[in-house]
Amino acid sequence: MQNKKFNSGDLVRWYESYADDLSMTKDSGLGIVLDEKSYILHGGDLKHTNYRVYRNKHQDILAFVSEDLVKIK
């Protein structure tokens, strides 16, 4: 699966899932991408990227993976 790429300042719709059932959406809303943080896992075999998003609805900052974000054009 190809990961989507987001930039700082992008307007996105975020989706938060239940921890025990990733197919069910617990909450969603609009937010702004602040920055990204990438991690190298398994000795360099796997790259994992989180995006910090300011959530307008909750007025907080939360980290999301690209699969939980959709860019608003």
C-alpha positions in Angstrom: 0.0 0.0 0.0 1.4 3.4 -0.9 1.4 6.0 1.9 0.0 9.4 1.2 2.2 12.4 1.8 1.0 15.5 3.6 2.7 18.9 4.1 2.6 21.4 6.9 -0.4 23.6 6.5 -2.5 21.0 4.6 -6.2 21.0 5.6 -7.2 17.4 6.3 -10.2 15.3 7.5 -9.0 13.1 10.3 -10.6 9.8 11.4 -10.1 8.3 14.8 -10.9 4.5 15.2 -11.7 2.4 18.2 -8.6 0.6 19.5 -10.3 -2.8 19.5 -12.0 -2.4 16.1 -10.0 -0.4 13.6 -12.9 -0.7 11.0 -15.2 1.4 13.2 -14.8 5.2 13.3 -15.1 6.7 16.7 -14.7 10.4 15.7 -13.8 12.6 12.7 -13.3 16.2 11.9 -11.2 18.8 10.2 -7.7 19.8 11.1 -4.4 21.3 9.9 -1.2 19.3 9.5 1.5 20.8 11.7 4.5 18.5 10.9 5.6 15.0 10.4 7.8 12.6 12.3 9.3 9.5 10.7 10.7 6.5 12.4 13.0 3.8 11.1 11.9 0.4 12.4 13.4 -3.2 12.3 16.9 -2.1 11.5 16.0 0.2 8.6 13.6 -2.2 6.9 10.4 -0.2 7.6 9.7 3.5 7.7 6.8 4.7 9.8 5.5 8.3 9.6 3.1 10.1 12.0 1.5 13.5 11.2 0.8 15.9 14.1 -2.6 17.5 13.4 -4.3 20.4 15.1 -7.9 19.2 15.5 -10.3 22.2 15.2 -13.2 20.3 16.8 -11.3 19.5 20.0 -8.7 22.3 19.9 -5.9 19.9 20.5 -3.0 18.2 18.7 -3.0 14.5 18.0 -0.7 12.2 15.9 -2.2 10.3 13.0 -0.9 7.8 10.4 -1.5 8.7 6.7 -4.3 6.1 6.4 -6.4 8.1 8.9 -6.1 11.4 7.0 -7.7 12.7 3.8 -6.5 15.9 2.2 -9.2 18.5 1.6 -8.6 20.3 -1.7 
